[in-house]
Structure formats: C-alpha cells, structure tokens
C-alpha cells in the first residue's frame, strides 16, 4: 500500500511514529506530509523519516490566516496526491477529508477531542471522512455513526510500556533525576479552538512556584515569552527527551491537553488549568475515573493552589499513582497495534492486536 500520513502537530508524530516503522518493515510505502507547527519538523528529521513540508512558512494565527493556510495546504495536497497516488489518507487534517473525497481516496481521520470542543474542525473534516477513529469516551457529535471506537488513548501509541521505558540517564543531561523536581508547562493556546481560552498567566505561575519552591527544583517549559522573574526557571529540553524528563517529575502542571494526558498515562500526577476542563472525554476519564490528574478551571485559581498543595502533602504519592496507572493500563489496549492493523487491513479491518 501507499499510505499517506499527514502530521499537523508534534503529538501526531508521536502517535504515528511506531506505526510508520512497522508499515515500512511490512513493505508499505509511507508518504509523510507535515506542516509547520512548533517542533514537528525537528521530530520528523530526528527519526530519519523522509517527508514533504506542505506549508514551510506556516500561517498567521488570525481567522483570515487560518483560512488562507487551509486553502494553500489543500491545493498542495491535491497536487501531491495526483503525483504520488496514495491508496489511503490518514491523519487529523481537514485537507485530507476534502482531497480524499474529491479524488475518491479513502480517508481515516484520527481525533480524540470531542466534536463540541473542536466544532469547526468537526464540521469541515468529518462529513467527508470515510472513517473516524476515536477513543471510546470521545463523542464525534452527529458524525458518531461513522466513528470506530477503541479502548485506548492516542498517548498509548508511544507511551505504553510496550514502546517506552523512562531513562534517568537522559534526564541527567539537564539536571539530577534523583533530586525532587516539578515541571510547569505553559502552552501558547493559539489554535483555532483555543480562541478565548485562558491558562496559566505569569502571576499564577509565580504563585505556583512559591508553593513548590520548598519541596524541590522547578523547571518551566514554554514557547511563549513571560516576565523576567520567571525566566530563571525556563529550561529548554530536546523534544525527544521530554517524556523521559516528564516521567520522573514529582508533579506536572500544565495548561494544555496532550501533555497532561501524557503525564497521566505515565503515572505522573498532573494538574491541568484551563477552560477545557470538563469538556473533553478522554481527559475527564483520566481525571475522574482513573484519578491520574486534576482539572481546574481558570475561574478557580485558589482551587489550583489547593490541589497542588494537596498533592505535595500526599503520603506515598508515587506508589498511589503507580497503582492507578496499572489499573488504567489493564483496561486499555496498545493503541499502536490497533492503528497499525486498522490501516494495514483497510477496508477489511481484520484487526489483530
């Protein structure tokens, strides 16, 4: 098969990377397309994958910028598909759905955000996709009838114990892994579905640091600028090393979604502070059912501070969260095996995992 994999975000690289290796080993051709997004291109290059950057210079974050970027990428994808003639398109991009429908190429769309959380994406991509792959707890709205559900999370395609073992030696490249430390991750929150959403501002970050300071080292990662007072805590970590650094953290505090879930499936207590809390099925499950993390809305900063203090004071925290992670892993499948088999056998879908 010629499998076209369209990666639009660093997280997409992670949950496709192991499947790409297996598809190639099985003799399939993998056509990897990317667009400019954070460290995505660095990750693809580091893996040694051949790829085509469909929008090298990125786009502006305004509504017009998003629309123009979509049109440019759609045209380039059309040209690419006419030249290379893939047998199937997969990814999370809107363009896949448009161009696949136009050319009669099957489209398998992956998404773990509920349709109500990404309404524009759902309206533009779901009507034209042949299949939507969702975690069981994800709701694809009125398109749920074409969704195939699985008992797992995207993050278990690369952070399942079958694929990932934390390595303290990698952490030692940056600081001592044996000294207790905390990671604070501040996102840009500049995607189209982030409009109007709030997260951890500088003032709140300073208060969090004040609470954590007596209990260990504090490292702050972010692409956005902030007050000079916070700069002393900023650390630049190679994206390929981030999961190892995350795995040995005492607590992971974040205002985005994917990295909160990554901490959760690693058994690292996470605290998520943004306005998406309560709205996303897979994170609700990680927080409320498995109790691997805590979501706090931005109108409750005092609750955020209370949760952090509660976690710091929790006796045997490491063992409690290891047990919670064990229960989650017993309930979930290795998503890489599911994804690899699903695409490889499409449309027969004789899944083996």
N, C-alpha and C positions, 0 to 999 in steps of 0.2 A: 504494500500500500504506500501511497504518498500521503503522509499525514501533515497537514499544515497546523502548526501550533502558534497562536497569536498571543504574545505576552504583553500585557499593558501595565504591569505593576511588579515590583520586586517579589511580592508574595506569589505571583503567578509562576515566576521562575522556580521558586522553591517547590510548589506542589506539582509541577510538571517534570522537574529535572530527572527524577529517578525513572519515570515512565519513558522519557526520551531515550535514556541509556538502554532500557530494556527493548524498546521498539527498534532501535538501531541494531542491537545484538540479534534480534529476530529477523533482520534483513529488510525492515521497512525503511523508507526514506522519510526523514523528518525535515520539513521546511519550517524554520523558526523565524517568525517575524516579531519585531519589537517596536515600541515607540519610546520616545524619550520620557523617562519617569524616574526621578531620584537616582538610585544606584543600579537600576535594572541592567543597563548595558555593561557595567563593570562585572556584575554577577555572571552574565552570559559569557563574557570573554574569559572570565576566570575558569569556567567549566570547559573551555575549549570548544564550545559549540559554534558552528558556522551559523550566521544569521543575517537577516536583512533589516535594517532600521527604516521603518516605513515613514517616520517623521523625525528626522535627525535634529531639527532645531526646536522641537517642542511646540507649544502653543501658549497663548495668553490665557489667563485664568478668568477673563470676563466671559459673559454669555456668548458674545459675538466670537470671541477667540475660541471657545469650545466648539461652536458650530462650524467655523472655518476649518478648524483642525479635523473635525469629523469628516467634512467633505473632502479634504485633501487626502486623508487616510483611506477613505472609501475608494477614491479614484486610483490610488496607488495599489490597493489590494486587488481591485479589478484587473489592473494591468498585470500584476504578479500572477494571479490565478489563470489568466488567459495564456500566459507564457509557460507556467510550470504545471498546470492541470492537476491539482491535488485531488485525491479521492474523497477526502473528508476535511472539514474545518473544525477546529476546536479551540476554545479559549473563553474569555469573558467579554470580548469586544462586541460592540454594536455592529461594527462593519462586517464582521463575519456573517451575521444574520442577513444583512442586506445583500451582500455579494453572493453568498451561498444560494439564496432564494433566486436571484437573478440568473445564475449560471447552472442551477439545478444540482449543486453540490451539497451533500448532507452536512448539517451544522449541529454539533453537540456543544451546547452552552453550559458552562460551569458557573455557579454562583451560590454563595452561602448566606447572602444578605436577603432578608425578606423583601418582597416587591414593594411593600409600603414604605420601606426605608430608602429604596433607590427607584422611585416611581418613573423618572424619565428614562433611566436605563431599561427598566422592565417594559415600558411602552414601546421603546424603539427596537429592542432586541428580541423579546420573547415571541411576538406574533409570527416572526419569520424563522425562528429556530425549529429544527426538527425534533430535538430532544433537549430538555433542561435537566441537568444533574444537580440535585440538591441534597444536603443533609436532611434526615427525616424531619427535624424540627423546623426546617425552613419553609416558609409559605410563599409560593410564587403567584399568589393572587388568583385572578381568573384564568391564568395560564397553568395552574397547578395540575390540570389533567394531562398535560404533556410532560410533566416532571417525573423523573425516575428517582426515587428516594433511596438513600443508603444510610446505614447506621455508622456514621463516622463524621469527621471534620476534615476540611482541607489540610489543616495543620498536621494531621496524622499521615499525610503522604510523605512527610520528610522528618517529622519529629517522633514518629512511632519508634519504639525500641528496636524494631527491625532495621531501621535506617540511621539512627542517631545515637551515639554514645558520648555524653559530655566529657570533655578532656581538660583537666586542670592545667596542663602544660600550655594550652592555648591561652588561657586566662592570664597565665604568668607573663605573657608578652606585654601585658598592660599594667598589672598590679598583682599583689599577692592574693591568691584564691583562698588562703587559709585565714585571712583577716575578714571579719564580717563586713559585707558591703551591700549597699542598696543602689538600685538603678532607677532613675527618673527619666522617662522618655516623653518629650514634648513634640507632638505632631504639628504639621502645618495646617491641617484641616482646610485644604483648599480644593478638594474635589467638588464636582457639581452638587453632589448630595450632601456636602458639608456646609452649604450656604446657610448662614445664620446660626451655625452650631458653635458652641463655646467649649473651651477646655481649660487646661491649667495655665493661668496667666502668671506673670512674673511675681506678683505679690503672693499668690497662693504657693508657688514654688518655693519662695523664701521661707514661708511658714512651715512647709513640709520638711525643708532642710533643717530648720530649727528643732523640729521634733526628732528627726533621725540622728542628728549630729552626735549625741552622747552614746549611740549604740553601734557605730561603725562608720566606714568610709562611704562617701556619697559621690556618685558619678551621674552626670547629666548628659544625655544624648539628644541632639536636635539638629534640624537643618535651618531652623529659624533663628533670627537674632533675638537677644534679650538684654536686660540691664547688665551693666558691667559687674554688678555684685554677684551675678550668677556665673559669670564667665570662668571663675576659678574652679568650678565644678564640672565644666564641659570636658568631655573626653571623646576622641574620635576613634571609633572601633571599626576595623575592617568588617564589612557586611558579612563576609564568610565566617567570621569569628563570633558574631553577635549571639548566636544561640548557645555557644559554649559559655560566654560571659553571663548570659541570662540564667543559665541552668544552675549556677552556683550562687546566685543572688539570694539575699535573705527575703526581700520583698521587691516586687517590680511595680512601679507606679507609673501610670500611662494615661494619655487622653485620646488614644486611638483604639481601633478594634483588633486588627490582626495580631499585633504584638502582645496584646492582653491575652488572646486565645493561645498564642504560642507559649507564653509563660504558664498558663493553666494546664496545657497538655504535658508540660514538663514537670508539673507538680510544684511550681514556684508560686507562692501566694501573690496574686495581682490585685491592684486596686485601680479601677478604671473610672475616670472622672470626665464625663462629657454628657451631652444631651441625647445621645443614642441609647442611654441606659433604659432597659425595659422594653426596647423596641426590636431587638434582634434575637431571633430564636436560639441560635447556637450558643450565643454568649449568655442568654438567660439560663440555658441548661447548664453550662459550665459554672455559673454563679449560684444558681438556686438549687439545682438538683445535686450536682457533684460538690458544690461549695469549695471550688478551687480558686475563687476570686470574689471580688465585691465590686458592684457597680454603684456609683454615686452620681446623682445629677448635679449640674453646676449651680443650682439654686440652694444647695445644701453643703457649703464648704466646711461648716463645723462638723457635719457628719463625716466628711472625708478625713478630717484630722482625727476624729474619734476612732474610725476604722483602723487607721494607721497605728494609732497608739494601742488599740486592742491587739493587733497582730504582733506588735513588738513585745507585748506582755504575755502572749500566749505560750504556756509551757509546752515543751515537746512539739513545737510548731513544725519542724522538719519531718518528724515521724507522722504527724497527723495528716499533713498534705501528701506525703508519700502513700499513705493508705487510701486517701481519696483518689489520687491518681491511679492507683492499682485498680480500684473499682471501676473507674471510667474506662480504662484500657480493657478490662474484662467485658465491658458492654459494647465496645466499638471494634470495628474491623480496621485493618491496614488499608487506608484509602488508596495508596499507590497501586496495590494489587487489583483493586476494583477498577480504578481508572484505566490502567494498562489493558486489562482484559476487555473492558467495555468498548474501548476504541478499536482494539485489535479485531474484535469479533463483530463489530457493527456491520450490517444491521441484525445479524443473527443473535448477538448478545448472549451467547452461550458462556455465561460468566464462570470463571474458575478463580477462586481466591481463598 
